[in-house]
Amino acid sequence: MNFIVSTNMESKEGLDALFLYATEGILVANDKGEITKVNPSAEKLFGYNQGELDGKKIEVLIPKRLEQQHVGHRDRYNVHPHARSMGAGRELYGLKKDGTEFPVEISLSPYSTPEGRFVIAFIVDITIRKQTEEQIKNYSSELERQVKNRTLILEEAIEELEKTKKDLHKALDKEKELNELKTRFVSMASHEFRTPLTTMMSSLSLVNKYAEQNDSDNRNKHVSKIKNSINNLTDILNDFLSVSKLEEGKIINQPESLNLKEFVTEVVSEMKGMAIHGQQLNYRHTGNEDVSLDQKLLKHVLFNLISNAIKFSPEGGTVEIISQVTNTSVKITVKDSGIGIPKEDQKHLFERFFRGHNATHIQGTGLGLNIVANYIELMNGSIDVESEEYKGTTFIIIIPQ
């Protein structure tokens, strides 16, 4: 006797088998949201025994916090029922009998019979998928964090390399500058030292000669030349010493109370002996006299500017020194009637060893104004120059109080 096994899934037996043995949770609900049929996988998924869900509202399987929202969605769906995935773009959660929530994926398919309209819901627990996605997300975040940290470390290393590169360039530039300064120093010193030393040797010989002849006038004249040469050498050495101390940071600003008018008057009085035939040093002061300044720095600045004014002015010329004190600053002006400074030279005036094109015949190291600028900077002040060739030069110093 032969047996025929039906494999027609469209038969009632086939559909029942599909419903009963499907691994997905399947439930059927009417248009009132009542569960009319549920397969074993769905009962197991939500933790219910066989038949426990029959007739219950679908909202029993939805977390309380989402229940009202779901009712609204269900009512709108019943107006225009169609096959679709539920909650596209949103995370859906199911509620087990024991109150545990879990993530789900749901597809809806509506159908109608003479008994009414129904919806088949296919439900999949996606907990493992979500955990995997979270692990991947965490791994990605950790990987991103590590990449960011390593990128930061790399950027810091590159930045440090760039800094080292810049430091090396600065060191090389400094070395080049020092080599250039040494070369210029040797050149300048060989000239500036030779002139007064030659004068001194020549004058010493003549002093002995005139002493034997008992010619006191000529002897005194050459003694005076020797003294001037010694003073010139002293000035040169003092300039070198000042530059060295500035380089080593040994010179600092130490303000103290002083009477500016009395102080400048004393400096001008000392320097009158340097004036050549017929030169006049005129000084005047306006404003308050009591200030707070570093006396050593200020004296060096005044000596340098006034001696330059004397040196570059003709016989019979006038040097004007003006000091003015306001509530906020001290202003000192030194004006001469000398040869002036060419326009193209003025921007280089405070550089080391710089000499103006029209001053090469006048003795000097080219360090004085550089030292002055540094001293004024130490006093938090500023220095400016106004000059026109053949019409004199004016230096203007402003130091805040």
ROGULO-917827 format. One record per residue (C-alpha): residue number from 1; x negated, y negated, z. Coordinates in pm, whole numbers. Example, Ala and Ser with C-alpha at 12.3 -4.5 7.8 and 13.67 -1.06 7.14 Angstrom:
num,c1,c2,c3
1,-1230,450,780
2,-1367,106,714
! end
This chain:
num,c1,c2,c3
1,0,0,0
2,-144,-337,-105
3,-135,-654,118
4,-135,-1000,-36
5,-287,-1280,176
6,-150,-1622,91
7,-409,-1900,51
8,-161,-2165,-58
9,-224,-2460,182
10,91,-2629,59
11,300,-2359,225
12,439,-2422,572
13,202,-2164,715
14,-96,-2331,545
15,-1,-2677,664
16,55,-2548,1018
17,-287,-2382,1013
18,-445,-2706,887
19,-274,-2899,1166
20,-356,-2648,1441
21,-716,-2571,1353
22,-839,-2912,1230
23,-1140,-3036,1426
24,-1008,-3393,1407
25,-741,-3506,1646
26,-407,-3541,1465
27,-86,-3678,1606
28,243,-3788,1456
29,447,-4081,1592
30,784,-4224,1488
31,857,-4589,1418
32,931,-4640,1789
33,576,-4542,1878
34,679,-4208,2031
35,455,-3906,1983
36,649,-3635,1803
37,370,-3392,1731
38,8,-3352,1839
39,-253,-3091,1747
40,-473,-2905,1998
41,-784,-3106,1900
42,-604,-3432,1986
43,-481,-3290,2319
44,-832,-3175,2403
45,-976,-3508,2288
46,-759,-3703,2531
47,-773,-3440,2808
48,-406,-3330,2804
49,-255,-2983,2825
50,-41,-2838,2549
51,290,-3022,2517
52,205,-3297,2773
53,201,-3572,2513
54,526,-3478,2339
55,772,-3770,2349
56,531,-4009,2520
57,462,-4356,2383
58,145,-4385,2178
59,28,-4662,2415
60,-44,-4394,2679
61,-358,-4317,2477
62,-471,-4683,2466
63,-656,-4875,2742
64,-423,-5100,2944
65,-622,-5413,2845
66,-538,-5342,2478
67,-183,-5214,2519
68,10,-5537,2445
69,-215,-5614,2154
70,-155,-5267,2010
71,225,-5301,2036
72,207,-5615,1822
73,-14,-5440,1566
74,224,-5141,1557
75,532,-5358,1501
76,361,-5545,1215
77,244,-5216,1062
78,598,-5078,1064
79,710,-5373,850
80,462,-5284,574
81,339,-4928,636
82,49,-4809,418
83,-241,-4568,435
84,-545,-4738,587
85,-822,-4724,843
86,-713,-4876,1168
87,-896,-5168,1324
88,-1125,-5254,1033
89,-1403,-5478,1160
90,-1306,-5414,1524
91,-1410,-5159,1785
92,-1130,-4922,1890
93,-1109,-4731,2217
94,-898,-4436,2331
95,-790,-4362,2690
96,-823,-4011,2834
97,-581,-3872,3089
98,-842,-3924,3364
99,-873,-4295,3273
100,-1200,-4265,3083
101,-1234,-4485,2775
102,-1420,-4369,2466
103,-1478,-4517,2118
104,-1265,-4379,1837
105,-1215,-4412,1463
106,-854,-4388,1342
107,-692,-4352,998
108,-317,-4400,947
109,-93,-4242,684
110,283,-4322,681
111,554,-4091,546
112,935,-4072,555
113,1188,-3788,594
114,1567,-3783,632
115,1496,-3792,1006
116,1315,-4127,984
117,977,-4291,927
118,663,-4147,1076
119,288,-4217,1089
120,16,-3955,1098
121,-291,-4070,1290
122,-626,-3896,1235
123,-850,-3960,1536
124,-1227,-3903,1564
125,-1436,-3940,1879
126,-1739,-4148,1772
127,-1912,-4156,2113
128,-2222,-3975,1985
129,-2239,-4203,1680
130,-2210,-4511,1901
131,-2481,-4380,2133
132,-2703,-4314,1833
133,-2632,-4662,1696
134,-2711,-4812,2036
135,-3034,-4615,2055
136,-3127,-4732,1705
137,-3035,-5088,1802
138,-3244,-5066,2119
139,-3529,-4911,1924
140,-3503,-5188,1664
141,-3498,-5453,1936
142,-3799,-5295,2106
143,-3977,-5265,1773
144,-3892,-5627,1695
145,-4016,-5730,2040
146,-4342,-5543,1990
147,-4385,-5690,1643
148,-4313,-6036,1783
149,-4564,-5985,2067
150,-4828,-5856,1829
151,-4754,-6141,1591
152,-4792,-6383,1881
153,-5120,-6220,1981
154,-5235,-6240,1619
155,-5129,-6605,1596
156,-5315,-6681,1919
157,-5621,-6503,1784
158,-5599,-6699,1458
159,-5549,-7021,1654
160,-5853,-6938,1868
161,-6054,-6865,1554
162,-5943,-7197,1405
163,-6038,-7373,1727
164,-6376,-7200,1725
165,-6417,-7297,1361
166,-6335,-7660,1441
167,-6570,-7653,1741
168,-6847,-7515,1520
169,-6781,-7784,1260
170,-6787,-8048,1534
171,-7111,-7903,1669
172,-7261,-7901,1320
173,-7143,-8256,1257
174,-7283,-8359,1595
175,-7612,-8191,1511
176,-7622,-8368,1175
177,-7539,-8697,1346
178,-7812,-8641,1606
179,-8065,-8556,1337
180,-7966,-8868,1147
181,-7988,-9075,1466
182,-8332,-8930,1541
183,-8450,-9018,1191
184,-8311,-9369,1218
185,-8453,-9403,1568
186,-8802,-9303,1457
187,-8781,-9544,1165
188,-8647,-9828,1376
189,-8875,-9766,1674
190,-9188,-9750,1458
191,-9095,-10096,1326
192,-8956,-10257,1639
193,-9235,-10134,1867
194,-9509,-10213,1618
195,-9415,-10582,1585
196,-9433,-10682,1955
197,-9735,-10456,2016
198,-9921,-10615,1724
199,-9828,-10959,1854
200,-9947,-10867,2202
201,-10284,-10733,2077
202,-10341,-11038,1860
203,-10239,-11279,2137
204,-10459,-11103,2395
205,-10761,-11150,2171
206,-10677,-11516,2126
207,-10613,-11565,2497
208,-10968,-11447,2569
209,-11103,-11674,2296
210,-10913,-11981,2419
211,-11010,-11900,2778
212,-11375,-11917,2680
213,-11309,-12249,2504
214,-11109,-12371,2803
215,-10816,-12444,2568
216,-10528,-12407,2814
217,-10251,-12518,2575
218,-10322,-12251,2313
219,-10392,-11996,2582
220,-10054,-12063,2748
221,-9882,-12046,2410
222,-10016,-11697,2348
223,-9944,-11586,2704
224,-9585,-11692,2637
225,-9585,-11482,2317
226,-9707,-11182,2512
227,-9429,-11232,2769
228,-9169,-11254,2492
229,-9303,-10938,2331
230,-9289,-10756,2664
231,-8930,-10877,2709
232,-8843,-10751,2361
233,-8990,-10410,2438
234,-8800,-10404,2768
235,-8476,-10487,2586
236,-8537,-10206,2334
237,-8609,-9953,2610
238,-8303,-10069,2806
239,-8087,-10017,2497
240,-8221,-9662,2454
241,-8167,-9592,2822
242,-7807,-9721,2805
243,-7732,-9501,2503
244,-7878,-9198,2681
245,-7672,-9262,2994
246,-7355,-9312,2788
247,-7417,-8980,2610
248,-7461,-8802,2943
249,-7150,-8965,3094
250,-7354,-9123,3371
251,-7206,-9471,3325
252,-6864,-9518,3485
253,-6636,-9814,3541
254,-6640,-9933,3904
255,-6426,-10249,3934
256,-6475,-10481,4231
257,-6347,-10823,4329
258,-6543,-11118,4193
259,-6506,-11485,4110
260,-6521,-11480,3730
261,-6606,-11849,3687
262,-6900,-11832,3928
263,-7017,-11501,3777
264,-7018,-11622,3414
265,-7171,-11958,3517
266,-7463,-11771,3676
267,-7512,-11551,3367
268,-7507,-11852,3133
269,-7752,-12035,3359
270,-7994,-11739,3345
271,-7975,-11730,2966
272,-8037,-12098,2903
273,-8408,-12023,2920
274,-8366,-11806,2607
275,-8223,-12091,2400
276,-8446,-12224,2125
277,-8514,-12593,2065
278,-8202,-12804,2083
279,-7953,-12518,2131
280,-7666,-12582,2371
281,-7482,-12319,2582
282,-7141,-12459,2681
283,-6911,-12273,2922
284,-6558,-12344,3040
285,-6295,-12147,3232
286,-5915,-12165,3259
287,-5670,-11985,3487
288,-5722,-11796,3809
289,-6084,-11721,3905
290,-6046,-11403,4115
291,-6053,-11079,3913
292,-6141,-10710,3953
293,-6415,-10599,3711
294,-6735,-10394,3702
295,-7010,-10655,3745
296,-7290,-10445,3592
297,-7094,-10358,3279
298,-6965,-10713,3237
299,-7312,-10866,3284
300,-7462,-10637,3021
301,-7180,-10725,2777
302,-7227,-11101,2834
303,-7608,-11082,2809
304,-7586,-10896,2480
305,-7325,-11121,2317
306,-7483,-11447,2435
307,-7837,-11338,2341
308,-7709,-11242,1994
309,-7538,-11579,1964
310,-7867,-11751,2051
311,-8070,-11526,1823
312,-7850,-11574,1517
313,-7785,-11948,1563
314,-8015,-12219,1427
315,-8211,-12474,1630
316,-7977,-12741,1757
317,-7678,-12505,1732
318,-7408,-12460,1995
319,-7293,-12141,2171
320,-6953,-12163,2338
321,-6848,-11923,2615
322,-6486,-11938,2728
323,-6320,-11728,2999
324,-5948,-11720,3065
325,-5750,-11527,3326
326,-5376,-11461,3295
327,-5138,-11248,3500
328,-5213,-10947,3279
329,-5565,-10980,3140
330,-5910,-11135,3129
331,-6012,-11290,2799
332,-6374,-11383,2725
333,-6481,-11550,2401
334,-6839,-11598,2278
335,-6866,-11823,1973
336,-7181,-11922,1785
337,-7265,-12145,1490
338,-7501,-11897,1330
339,-7544,-11711,1000
340,-7218,-11518,1032
341,-7148,-11156,935
342,-7070,-11053,575
343,-6716,-10920,533
344,-6832,-10580,411
345,-7053,-10538,721
346,-6787,-10617,982
347,-6625,-10271,977
348,-6963,-10112,1064
349,-7057,-10369,1326
350,-7018,-10140,1632
351,-7192,-9837,1481
352,-7528,-9727,1621
353,-7838,-9866,1451
354,-7629,-10075,1213
355,-7783,-10404,1108
356,-7608,-10660,890
357,-7751,-10715,543
358,-7832,-11076,629
359,-7997,-10989,966
360,-8274,-10747,866
361,-8538,-11020,916
362,-8425,-11075,1276
363,-8558,-10846,1546
364,-8311,-10596,1695
365,-8236,-10226,1744
366,-7882,-10216,1606
367,-7771,-10059,1936
368,-7653,-10362,2132
369,-7302,-10401,1992
370,-7245,-10025,2002
371,-7330,-10027,2373
372,-7107,-10334,2427
373,-6812,-10159,2257
374,-6864,-9850,2476
375,-6887,-10055,2796
376,-6568,-10245,2711
377,-6393,-9917,2635
378,-6500,-9789,2979
379,-6330,-10099,3125
380,-6014,-10010,2925
381,-6057,-10326,2723
382,-6090,-10417,2356
383,-6330,-10623,2148
384,-6259,-10803,1823
385,-6470,-11012,1591
386,-6397,-11310,1366
387,-6675,-11417,1135
388,-6750,-11587,808
389,-7091,-11596,647
390,-7283,-11920,717
391,-6998,-12042,945
392,-7065,-11852,1268
393,-6918,-11559,1460
394,-6667,-11528,1744
395,-6641,-11220,1968
396,-6317,-11185,2165
397,-6296,-10950,2464
398,-5967,-10866,2637
399,-5966,-10655,2957
400,-5634,-10572,3127
401,-5589,-10655,3497
! end
